[in-house]
Amino acid sequence: MNLHDLSHHAHAGHIDALNLISIEGGIYLLEVHMDGAPQPLHDDNGKTLHLRSVEHARDLLQSLPQVPFHLVHAVVHDEMCGMQDGTQDCLRVPIAMRSSW
């Protein structure tokens, strides 16, 4: 899904939620939940769109209507070497789509 598709679906009320996923190295990815399935946001070339920060995501999403928006971080101890295989937990925190200032 690209930004144009996201805008179209958001204004039509089809978006269930957005997750801003924090990746090691200061990279953020935007995951769109629609029809019970997650989809990454892509750029115009079809590559996964990398964002720099929460504010960068907010700037990108400023024209969209309000939808549930979450910041998602992997739990550090789940990424450590030697940990058992199994489900990996993450920290999922609701955040505002608009800056409060």
N, CA, C and O atoms as a GROMACS GRO file, in nm:
protein
  404
    1MET      N    1   0.085  -0.117   0.000
    1MET     CA    2   0.000   0.000   0.000
    1MET      C    3   0.090   0.124   0.000
    1MET      O    4   0.186   0.131   0.077
    2ASN      N    5   0.059   0.219  -0.086
    2ASN     CA    6   0.135   0.344  -0.086
    2ASN      C    7   0.055   0.453  -0.014
    2ASN      O    8  -0.057   0.429   0.030
    3LEU      N    9   0.114   0.571  -0.002
    3LEU     CA   10   0.051   0.680   0.072
    3LEU      C   11  -0.082   0.722   0.011
    3LEU      O   12  -0.175   0.755   0.083
    4HIS      N   13  -0.091   0.723  -0.121
    4HIS     CA   14  -0.216   0.759  -0.188
    4HIS      C   15  -0.326   0.658  -0.152
    4HIS      O   16  -0.439   0.698  -0.120
    5ASP      N   17  -0.294   0.529  -0.156
    5ASP     CA   18  -0.392   0.425  -0.119
    5ASP      C   19  -0.432   0.438   0.027
    5ASP      O   20  -0.550   0.424   0.062
    6LEU      N   21  -0.334   0.465   0.114
    6LEU     CA   22  -0.362   0.482   0.256
    6LEU      C   23  -0.460   0.597   0.277
    6LEU      O   24  -0.556   0.584   0.354
    7SER      N   25  -0.436   0.709   0.211
    7SER     CA   26  -0.524   0.824   0.225
    7SER      C   27  -0.666   0.791   0.178
    7SER      O   28  -0.764   0.824   0.245
    8HIS      N   29  -0.675   0.726   0.065
    8HIS     CA   30  -0.806   0.687   0.011
    8HIS      C   31  -0.881   0.597   0.109
    8HIS      O   32  -0.997   0.622   0.140
    9HIS      N   33  -0.815   0.493   0.158
    9HIS     CA   34  -0.879   0.398   0.251
    9HIS      C   35  -0.911   0.463   0.385
    9HIS      O   36  -1.014   0.434   0.446
   10ALA      N   37  -0.823   0.552   0.433
   10ALA     CA   38  -0.848   0.619   0.561
   10ALA      C   39  -0.970   0.710   0.552
   10ALA      O   40  -1.053   0.710   0.643
   11HIS      N   41  -0.982   0.786   0.445
   11HIS     CA   42  -1.098   0.874   0.430
   11HIS      C   43  -1.228   0.796   0.408
   11HIS      O   44  -1.336   0.845   0.439
   12ALA      N   45  -1.216   0.676   0.356
   12ALA     CA   46  -1.334   0.590   0.338
   12ALA      C   47  -1.369   0.513   0.465
   12ALA      O   48  -1.471   0.445   0.471
   13GLY      N   49  -1.283   0.525   0.569
   13GLY     CA   50  -1.310   0.458   0.697
   13GLY      C   51  -1.270   0.311   0.700
   13GLY      O   52  -1.320   0.236   0.784
   14HIS      N   53  -1.183   0.269   0.611
   14HIS     CA   54  -1.145   0.128   0.602
   14HIS      C   55  -1.025   0.090   0.687
   14HIS      O   56  -0.997  -0.029   0.703
   15ILE      N   57  -0.953   0.186   0.742
   15ILE     CA   58  -0.832   0.158   0.819
   15ILE      C   59  -0.870   0.128   0.964
   15ILE      O   60  -0.936   0.208   1.030
   16ASP      N   61  -0.826   0.011   1.013
   16ASP     CA   62  -0.854  -0.028   1.152
   16ASP      C   63  -0.755   0.038   1.247
   16ASP      O   64  -0.795   0.084   1.355
   17ALA      N   65  -0.628   0.044   1.210
   17ALA     CA   66  -0.524   0.100   1.297
   17ALA      C   67  -0.395   0.118   1.217
   17ALA      O   68  -0.377   0.061   1.110
   18LEU      N   69  -0.306   0.200   1.273
   18LEU     CA   70  -0.172   0.219   1.219
   18LEU      C   71  -0.072   0.188   1.329
   18LEU      O   72  -0.089   0.231   1.443
   19ASN      N   73   0.032   0.112   1.296
   19ASN     CA   74   0.141   0.085   1.388
   19ASN      C   75   0.268   0.146   1.333
   19ASN      O   76   0.305   0.120   1.218
   20LEU      N   77   0.336   0.226   1.414
   20LEU     CA   78   0.466   0.279   1.379
   20LEU      C   79   0.568   0.190   1.449
   20LEU      O   80   0.582   0.196   1.572
   21ILE      N   81   0.638   0.108   1.373
   21ILE     CA   82   0.726   0.007   1.429
   21ILE      C   83   0.868   0.060   1.434
   21ILE      O   84   0.925   0.099   1.333
   22SER      N   85   0.924   0.062   1.555
   22SER     CA   86   1.061   0.108   1.575
   22SER      C   87   1.157  -0.008   1.551
   22SER      O   88   1.146  -0.113   1.614
   23ILE      N   89   1.251   0.013   1.459
   23ILE     CA   90   1.350  -0.088   1.422
   23ILE      C   91   1.486  -0.038   1.472
   23ILE      O   92   1.512   0.083   1.474
   24GLU      N   93   1.572  -0.130   1.510
   24GLU     CA   94   1.706  -0.093   1.554
   24GLU      C   95   1.774  -0.006   1.449
   24GLU      O   96   1.762  -0.031   1.329
   25GLY      N   97   1.844   0.096   1.494
   25GLY     CA   98   1.914   0.185   1.403
   25GLY      C   99   1.838   0.314   1.376
   25GLY      O  100   1.876   0.390   1.288
   26GLY      N  101   1.731   0.339   1.451
   26GLY     CA  102   1.657   0.463   1.434
   26GLY      C  103   1.568   0.466   1.312
   26GLY      O  104   1.539   0.573   1.259
   27ILE      N  105   1.524   0.350   1.268
   27ILE     CA  106   1.434   0.340   1.153
   27ILE      C  107   1.294   0.306   1.202
   27ILE      O  108   1.277   0.226   1.294
   28TYR      N  109   1.196   0.367   1.142
   28TYR     CA  110   1.056   0.339   1.173
   28TYR      C  111   0.985   0.295   1.046
   28TYR      O  112   1.007   0.350   0.939
   29LEU      N  113   0.899   0.196   1.060
   29LEU     CA  114   0.817   0.147   0.950
   29LEU      C  115   0.671   0.166   0.987
   29LEU      O  116   0.634   0.150   1.104
   30LEU      N  117   0.588   0.200   0.892
   30LEU     CA  118   0.447   0.218   0.917
   30LEU      C  119   0.370   0.096   0.867
   30LEU      O  120   0.380   0.059   0.750
   31GLU      N  121   0.295   0.035   0.956
   31GLU     CA  122   0.216  -0.084   0.924
   31GLU      C  123   0.068  -0.045   0.930
   31GLU      O  124   0.021   0.010   1.030
   32VAL      N  125  -0.003  -0.072   0.823
   32VAL     CA  126  -0.145  -0.038   0.812
   32VAL      C  127  -0.227  -0.163   0.836
   32VAL      O  128  -0.205  -0.265   0.772
   33HIS      N  129  -0.323  -0.156   0.930
   33HIS     CA  130  -0.413  -0.268   0.955
   33HIS      C  131  -0.547  -0.238   0.890
   33HIS      O  132  -0.615  -0.140   0.924
   34MET      N  133  -0.584  -0.326   0.796
   34MET     CA  134  -0.710  -0.309   0.723
   34MET      C  135  -0.766  -0.446   0.694
   34MET      O  136  -0.694  -0.536   0.650
   35ASP      N  137  -0.893  -0.465   0.719
   35ASP     CA  138  -0.960  -0.593   0.696
   35ASP      C  139  -0.892  -0.707   0.773
   35ASP      O  140  -0.885  -0.820   0.724
   36GLY      N  141  -0.843  -0.676   0.893
   36GLY     CA  142  -0.782  -0.778   0.978
   36GLY      C  143  -0.643  -0.821   0.938
   36GLY      O  144  -0.591  -0.917   0.994
   37ALA      N  145  -0.581  -0.754   0.841
   37ALA     CA  146  -0.448  -0.794   0.796
   37ALA      C  147  -0.353  -0.672   0.796
   37ALA      O  148  -0.392  -0.562   0.757
   38PRO      N  149  -0.229  -0.693   0.841
   38PRO     CA  150  -0.130  -0.584   0.837
   38PRO      C  151  -0.066  -0.573   0.699
   38PRO      O  152  -0.043  -0.673   0.632
   39GLN      N  153  -0.038  -0.449   0.658
   39GLN     CA  154   0.029  -0.423   0.531
   39GLN      C  155   0.132  -0.313   0.554
   39GLN      O  156   0.101  -0.212   0.618
   40PRO      N  157   0.254  -0.331   0.504
   40PRO     CA  158   0.352  -0.222   0.518
   40PRO      C  159   0.321  -0.108   0.422
   40PRO      O  160   0.261  -0.129   0.316
   41LEU      N  161   0.362   0.011   0.459
   41LEU     CA  162   0.347   0.126   0.371
   41LEU      C  163   0.468   0.132   0.279
   41LEU      O  164   0.582   0.122   0.326
   42HIS      N  165   0.445   0.147   0.149
   42HIS     CA  166   0.552   0.151   0.049
   42HIS      C  167   0.565   0.290  -0.010
   42HIS      O  168   0.471   0.370  -0.008
   43ASP      N  169   0.684   0.318  -0.064
   43ASP     CA  170   0.704   0.443  -0.137
   43ASP      C  171   0.653   0.427  -0.280
   43ASP      O  172   0.596   0.324  -0.314
   44ASP      N  173   0.673   0.527  -0.362
   44ASP     CA  174   0.623   0.523  -0.500
   44ASP      C  175   0.695   0.419  -0.587
   44ASP      O  176   0.646   0.384  -0.695
   45ASN      N  177   0.810   0.371  -0.541
   45ASN     CA  178   0.884   0.269  -0.615
   45ASN      C  179   0.853   0.127  -0.566
   45ASN      O  180   0.913   0.031  -0.614
   46GLY      N  181   0.760   0.115  -0.472
   46GLY     CA  182   0.722  -0.017  -0.421
   46GLY      C  183   0.811  -0.070  -0.310
   46GLY      O  184   0.796  -0.185  -0.269
   47LYS      N  185   0.904   0.012  -0.262
   47LYS     CA  186   0.992  -0.030  -0.152
   47LYS      C  187   0.932   0.014  -0.019
   47LYS      O  188   0.861   0.115  -0.012
   48THR      N  189   0.960  -0.062   0.087
   48THR     CA  190   0.909  -0.027   0.219
   48THR      C  191   0.957   0.112   0.257
   48THR      O  192   1.076   0.143   0.249
   49LEU      N  193   0.863   0.196   0.299
   49LEU     CA  194   0.894   0.334   0.334
   49LEU      C  195   0.958   0.339   0.472
   49LEU      O  196   0.901   0.290   0.569
   50HIS      N  197   1.077   0.398   0.480
   50HIS     CA  198   1.149   0.414   0.606
   50HIS      C  199   1.125   0.556   0.657
   50HIS      O  200   1.145   0.653   0.584
   51LEU      N  201   1.083   0.566   0.781
   51LEU     CA  202   1.060   0.696   0.843
   51LEU      C  203   1.170   0.720   0.946
   51LEU      O  204   1.232   0.626   0.994
   52ARG      N  205   1.193   0.847   0.981
   52ARG     CA  206   1.302   0.884   1.071
   52ARG      C  207   1.259   0.898   1.216
   52ARG      O  208   1.342   0.886   1.306
   53SER      N  209   1.132   0.924   1.240
   53SER     CA  210   1.088   0.953   1.378
   53SER      C  211   0.936   0.950   1.386
   53SER      O  212   0.867   0.936   1.285
   54VAL      N  213   0.887   0.965   1.508
   54VAL     CA  214   0.743   0.976   1.528
   54VAL      C  215   0.692   1.103   1.461
   54VAL      O  216   0.586   1.102   1.398
   55GLU      N  217   0.766   1.212   1.473
   55GLU     CA  218   0.724   1.338   1.411
   55GLU      C  219   0.723   1.328   1.258
   55GLU      O  220   0.637   1.387   1.193
   56HIS      N  221   0.817   1.255   1.201
   56HIS     CA  222   0.817   1.234   1.056
   56HIS      C  223   0.689   1.161   1.015
   56HIS      O  224   0.627   1.196   0.915
   57ALA      N  225   0.650   1.060   1.092
   57ALA     CA  226   0.526   0.987   1.064
   57ALA      C  227   0.405   1.079   1.077
   57ALA      O  228   0.315   1.076   0.993
   58ARG      N  229   0.404   1.160   1.182
   58ARG     CA  230   0.292   1.254   1.201
   58ARG      C  231   0.281   1.352   1.084
   58ARG      O  232   0.171   1.380   1.037
   59ASP      N  233   0.394   1.402   1.039
   59ASP     CA  234   0.393   1.493   0.922
   59ASP      C  235   0.336   1.424   0.800
   59ASP      O  236   0.257   1.482   0.725
   60LEU      N  237   0.375   1.299   0.780
   60LEU     CA  238   0.328   1.221   0.666
   60LEU      C  239   0.177   1.195   0.673
   60LEU      O  240   0.110   1.189   0.570
   61LEU      N  241   0.125   1.180   0.795
   61LEU     CA  242  -0.015   1.141   0.816
   61LEU      C  243  -0.108   1.258   0.846
   61LEU      O  244  -0.225   1.237   0.876
   62GLN      N  245  -0.058   1.381   0.839
   62GLN     CA  246  -0.136   1.496   0.884
   62GLN      C  247  -0.268   1.515   0.811
   62GLN      O  248  -0.362   1.572   0.868
   63SER      N  249  -0.279   1.471   0.688
   63SER     CA  250  -0.403   1.491   0.613
   63SER      C  251  -0.505   1.379   0.633
   63SER      O  252  -0.616   1.385   0.580
   64LEU      N  253  -0.467   1.277   0.711
   64LEU     CA  254  -0.558   1.164   0.733
   64LEU      C  255  -0.653   1.190   0.849
   64LEU      O  256  -0.619   1.266   0.940
   65PRO      N  257  -0.770   1.128   0.846
   65PRO     CA  258  -0.857   1.136   0.963
   65PRO      C  259  -0.796   1.056   1.077
   65PRO      O  260  -0.709   0.971   1.056
   66GLN      N  261  -0.842   1.083   1.198
   66GLN     CA  262  -0.792   1.013   1.316
   66GLN      C  263  -0.825   0.864   1.308
   66GLN      O  264  -0.940   0.826   1.282
   67VAL      N  265  -0.725   0.781   1.331
   67VAL     CA  266  -0.742   0.636   1.344
   67VAL      C  267  -0.654   0.593   1.462
   67VAL      O  268  -0.560   0.665   1.496
   68PRO      N  269  -0.681   0.479   1.523
   68PRO     CA  270  -0.592   0.433   1.630
   68PRO      C  271  -0.448   0.423   1.578
   68PRO      O  272  -0.423   0.366   1.472
   69PHE      N  273  -0.355   0.480   1.654
   69PHE     CA  274  -0.214   0.490   1.613
   69PHE      C  275  -0.129   0.444   1.730
   69PHE      O  276  -0.146   0.490   1.842
   70HIS      N  277  -0.036   0.351   1.703
   70HIS     CA  278   0.046   0.293   1.809
   70HIS      C  279   0.193   0.296   1.772
   70HIS      O  280   0.230   0.279   1.655
   71LEU      N  281   0.277   0.318   1.872
   71LEU     CA  282   0.421   0.304   1.858
   71LEU      C  283   0.456   0.164   1.909
   71LEU      O  284   0.418   0.128   2.020
   72VAL      N  285   0.527   0.087   1.828
   72VAL     CA  286   0.558  -0.052   1.861
   72VAL      C  287   0.710  -0.070   1.869
   72VAL      O  288   0.783  -0.038   1.775
   73HIS      N  289   0.756  -0.121   1.985
   73HIS     CA  290   0.898  -0.152   2.007
   73HIS      C  291   0.910  -0.300   2.039
   73HIS      O  292   0.827  -0.354   2.112
   74ALA      N  293   1.013  -0.365   1.987
   74ALA     CA  294   1.042  -0.501   2.029
   74ALA      C  295   1.094  -0.496   2.173
   74ALA      O  296   1.160  -0.400   2.212
   75VAL      N  297   1.064  -0.598   2.250
   75VAL     CA  298   1.115  -0.605   2.387
   75VAL      C  299   1.259  -0.651   2.378
   75VAL      O  300   1.288  -0.754   2.317
   76VAL      N  301   1.350  -0.575   2.437
   76VAL     CA  302   1.494  -0.596   2.419
   76VAL      C  303   1.537  -0.737   2.455
   76VAL      O  304   1.616  -0.796   2.381
   77HIS      N  305   1.489  -0.792   2.566
   77HIS     CA  306   1.537  -0.925   2.606
   77HIS      C  307   1.494  -1.033   2.508
   77HIS      O  308   1.555  -1.140   2.506
   78ASP      N  309   1.392  -1.009   2.427
   78ASP     CA  310   1.352  -1.106   2.325
   78ASP      C  311   1.450  -1.108   2.207
   78ASP      O  312   1.455  -1.206   2.133
   79GLU      N  313   1.527  -1.001   2.191
   79GLU     CA  314   1.622  -0.993   2.081
   79GLU      C  315   1.760  -1.046   2.119
   79GLU      O  316   1.848  -1.059   2.033
   80MET      N  317   1.780  -1.075   2.246
   80MET     CA  318   1.912  -1.118   2.293
   80MET      C  319   1.945  -1.259   2.244
   80MET      O  320   1.857  -1.343   2.227
   81CYS      N  321   2.072  -1.283   2.221
   81CYS     CA  322   2.118  -1.416   2.180
   81CYS      C  323   2.094  -1.515   2.294
   81CYS      O  324   2.108  -1.482   2.412
   82GLY      N  325   2.059  -1.635   2.257
   82GLY     CA  326   2.043  -1.741   2.356
   82GLY      C  327   1.906  -1.750   2.418
   82GLY      O  328   1.881  -1.837   2.501
   83MET      N  329   1.816  -1.660   2.380
   83MET     CA  330   1.681  -1.668   2.435
   83MET      C  331   1.605  -1.780   2.364
   83MET      O  332   1.634  -1.813   2.249
   84GLN      N  333   1.510  -1.839   2.433
   84GLN     CA  334   1.432  -1.949   2.378
   84GLN      C  335   1.347  -1.901   2.262
   84GLN      O  336   1.304  -1.786   2.256
   85ASP      N  337   1.324  -1.995   2.168
   85ASP     CA  338   1.232  -1.966   2.059
   85ASP      C  339   1.091  -1.961   2.115
   85ASP      O  340   1.063  -2.018   2.220
   86GLY      N  341   1.005  -1.894   2.048
   86GLY     CA  342   0.865  -1.885   2.091
   86GLY      C  343   0.810  -1.749   2.053
   86GLY      O  344   0.870  -1.676   1.974
   87THR      N  345   0.697  -1.717   2.109
   87THR     CA  346   0.635  -1.590   2.076
   87THR      C  347   0.720  -1.476   2.132
   87THR      O  348   0.769  -1.483   2.245
   88GLN      N  349   0.735  -1.374   2.053
   88GLN     CA  350   0.810  -1.258   2.097
   88GLN      C  351   0.711  -1.148   2.131
   88GLN      O  352   0.622  -1.114   2.053
   89ASP      N  353   0.728  -1.093   2.249
   89ASP     CA  354   0.642  -0.984   2.294
   89ASP      C  355   0.694  -0.853   2.239
   89ASP      O  356   0.810  -0.841   2.199
   90CYS      N  357   0.605  -0.754   2.236
   90CYS     CA  358   0.648  -0.621   2.197
   90CYS      C  359   0.574  -0.522   2.286
   90CYS      O  360   0.471  -0.553   2.345
   91LEU      N  361   0.630  -0.404   2.294
   91LEU     CA  362   0.568  -0.294   2.366
   91LEU      C  363   0.490  -0.213   2.265
   91LEU      O  364   0.546  -0.160   2.170
   92ARG      N  365   0.359  -0.204   2.285
   92ARG     CA  366   0.270  -0.135   2.192
   92ARG      C  367   0.198  -0.025   2.269
   92ARG      O  368   0.114  -0.053   2.354
   93VAL      N  369   0.233   0.101   2.238
   93VAL     CA  370   0.184   0.215   2.314
   93VAL      C  371   0.101   0.306   2.223
   93VAL      O  372   0.148   0.346   2.117
   94PRO      N  373  -0.023   0.338   2.264
   94PRO     CA  374  -0.102   0.433   2.184
   94PRO      C  375  -0.037   0.571   2.186
   94PRO      O  376   0.008   0.618   2.291
   95ILE      N  377  -0.032   0.636   2.070
   95ILE     CA  378   0.019   0.772   2.060
   95ILE      C  379  -0.078   0.856   1.977
   95ILE      O  380  -0.162   0.802   1.905
   96ALA      N  381  -0.066   0.986   1.990
   96ALA     CA  382  -0.153   1.077   1.915
   96ALA      C  383  -0.103   1.092   1.771
   96ALA      O  384   0.017   1.093   1.747
   97MET      N  385  -0.194   1.102   1.678
   97MET     CA  386  -0.157   1.124   1.538
   97MET      C  387  -0.111   1.268   1.515
   97MET      O  388  -0.040   1.295   1.419
   98ARG      N  389  -0.152   1.358   1.601
   98ARG     CA  390  -0.116   1.498   1.586
   98ARG      C  391  -0.027   1.539   1.704
   98ARG      O  392  -0.046   1.490   1.815
   99SER      N  393   0.067   1.627   1.680
   99SER     CA  394   0.150   1.682   1.788
   99SER      C  395   0.064   1.765   1.878
   99SER      O  396  -0.031   1.830   1.833
  100SER      N  397   0.097   1.764   2.005
  100SER     CA  398   0.017   1.840   2.101
  100SER      C  399   0.062   1.985   2.112
  100SER      O  400   0.002   2.063   2.186
  101TRP      N  401   0.165   2.022   2.040
  101TRP     CA  402   0.212   2.161   2.049
  101TRP      C  403   0.188   2.235   1.924
  101TRP      O  404   0.221   2.353   1.915
   0.00000   0.00000   0.00000
